[in-house]
């Protein structure tokens, strides 16, 4: 209870005094954190993967064996991010394995589009955008609850 200028104001924290509600709020925040951490690691791993798989295409003068070795070196860091992302997302119950795979494919294409435009200087064509739209639709349907 607070008194201000002769007026009594009663503050109620009743919604927050219910420990069940507070636990639900905390659980929701923790779930969102696990989701965001998983997605962030998937994005970071896909940046490494894209450079490992396609970065050498810009350096045509580099012998194939050198491109393979450099790609393997870059891919190591991709695995150091991808494996924890998948384990965190799956083992926490945040994502199913199928949801992780579908999200990863959409992230891969998103990263690749930026890479192809900026690093490889390729043009974006309308049919690429339509194809990407279908992948985004797949992600939408994979995360819906139709039970």
KACOR-V697925 format. One record per residue. N is the residue number from 1. RES is the residue in one letter. PSI is psi as a letter, one per 40 degrees, with the letter a starting at -180 (* if undefined). OMEGA is omega in whole degrees, 0 to 359 (* if undefined). BURIAL is 1 if it has 9 or more other ideal C-beta (glycine too) atoms within 8 Angstrom, else 0. Layout:
# KACOR-V697925
n=[N & N]
res=[RES & RES]
psi=[PSI & PSI]
omega=[OMEGA & OMEGA]
burial=[BURIAL & BURIAL]
This chain:
# KACOR-V697925
n=[1 & 2 & 3 & 4 & 5 & 6 & 7 & 8 & 9 & 10 & 11 & 12 & 13 & 14 & 15 & 16 & 17 & 18 & 19 & 20 & 21 & 22 & 23 & 24 & 25 & 26 & 27 & 28 & 29 & 30 & 31 & 32 & 33 & 34 & 35 & 36 & 37 & 38 & 39 & 40 & 41 & 42 & 43 & 44 & 45 & 46 & 47 & 48 & 49 & 50 & 51 & 52 & 53 & 54 & 55 & 56 & 57 & 58 & 59 & 60 & 61 & 62 & 63 & 64 & 65 & 66 & 67 & 68 & 69 & 70 & 71 & 72 & 73 & 74 & 75 & 76 & 77 & 78 & 79 & 80 & 81 & 82 & 83 & 84 & 85 & 86 & 87 & 88 & 89 & 90 & 91 & 92 & 93 & 94 & 95 & 96 & 97 & 98 & 99 & 100 & 101 & 102 & 103 & 104 & 105 & 106 & 107 & 108 & 109 & 110 & 111 & 112 & 113 & 114 & 115 & 116 & 117 & 118 & 119 & 120 & 121 & 122 & 123 & 124 & 125 & 126 & 127 & 128 & 129 & 130 & 131 & 132 & 133 & 134 & 135 & 136 & 137 & 138 & 139 & 140 & 141 & 142 & 143 & 144 & 145 & 146 & 147]
res=[X & X & X & X & X & X & X & X & X & X & X & X & X & X & X & X & X & X & X & X & X & X & X & X & X & X & X & X & X & X & X & X & X & X & X & X & X & X & X & X & X & X & X & X & X & X & X & X & X & X & X & X & X & X & X & X & X & X & X & X & X & X & X & X & X & X & X & X & X & X & X & X & X & X & X & X & X & X & X & X & X & X & X & X & X & X & X & X & X & X & X & X & X & X & X & X & X & X & X & X & X & X & X & X & X & X & X & X & X & X & X & X & X & X & X & X & X & X & X & X & X & X & X & X & X & X & X & X & X & X & X & X & X & X & X & X & X & X & X & X & X & X & X & X & X & X & X]
psi=[h & i & h & h & f & e & h & h & h & h & h & h & f & d & d & e & e & h & d & d & d & d & d & d & d & d & d & d & d & d & d & d & d & d & d & d & d & d & d & d & d & d & d & d & d & d & d & d & d & d & d & d & d & e & d & e & d & e & g & d & e & h & i & d & d & d & d & d & d & d & d & d & d & d & d & d & d & d & d & e & d & d & d & d & d & d & d & d & d & d & d & e & e & d & i & i & d & d & d & d & d & d & d & d & d & d & d & d & d & d & d & d & d & d & d & d & d & d & d & e & f & i & i & h & i & d & d & d & d & d & d & d & d & d & d & d & d & d & d & d & d & d & e & i & h & e & *]
omega=[179 & 179 & 180 & 179 & 177 & 180 & 179 & 179 & 179 & 179 & 180 & 174 & 184 & 181 & 183 & 178 & 177 & 185 & 178 & 178 & 180 & 178 & 178 & 178 & 180 & 179 & 179 & 179 & 180 & 178 & 179 & 177 & 178 & 179 & 183 & 178 & 179 & 181 & 178 & 179 & 177 & 178 & 181 & 180 & 180 & 174 & 177 & 182 & 181 & 177 & 179 & 185 & 189 & 183 & 181 & 181 & 179 & 184 & 185 & 182 & 181 & 178 & 183 & 183 & 177 & 178 & 179 & 181 & 179 & 179 & 177 & 178 & 178 & 182 & 177 & 180 & 176 & 179 & 179 & 177 & 184 & 182 & 176 & 179 & 181 & 179 & 181 & 182 & 183 & 186 & 177 & 182 & 181 & 182 & 167 & 178 & 179 & 178 & 178 & 182 & 181 & 177 & 180 & 179 & 177 & 178 & 178 & 181 & 178 & 179 & 183 & 179 & 179 & 179 & 182 & 180 & 188 & 186 & 181 & 179 & 177 & 178 & 175 & 180 & 184 & 182 & 174 & 180 & 177 & 178 & 179 & 177 & 177 & 177 & 178 & 177 & 177 & 178 & 179 & 183 & 180 & 184 & 177 & 177 & 181 & 183 & *]
burial=[0 & 0 & 0 & 0 & 0 & 0 & 0 & 0 & 0 & 0 & 0 & 0 & 0 & 0 & 0 & 0 & 0 & 0 & 0 & 0 & 1 & 1 & 0 & 0 & 0 & 0 & 0 & 0 & 0 & 0 & 1 & 0 & 0 & 1 & 1 & 0 & 1 & 1 & 1 & 0 & 1 & 1 & 1 & 1 & 1 & 1 & 1 & 1 & 1 & 1 & 1 & 1 & 0 & 1 & 1 & 1 & 0 & 0 & 0 & 0 & 0 & 1 & 0 & 0 & 0 & 0 & 1 & 0 & 0 & 1 & 1 & 1 & 0 & 1 & 1 & 0 & 1 & 1 & 1 & 1 & 1 & 1 & 0 & 1 & 1 & 1 & 0 & 1 & 1 & 1 & 0 & 0 & 0 & 1 & 1 & 0 & 0 & 0 & 1 & 1 & 0 & 1 & 1 & 1 & 1 & 1 & 1 & 1 & 1 & 1 & 1 & 1 & 1 & 0 & 1 & 1 & 1 & 0 & 0 & 1 & 0 & 0 & 0 & 0 & 0 & 0 & 0 & 1 & 1 & 0 & 0 & 1 & 0 & 0 & 1 & 1 & 0 & 1 & 1 & 0 & 0 & 1 & 0 & 0 & 0 & 0 & 0]
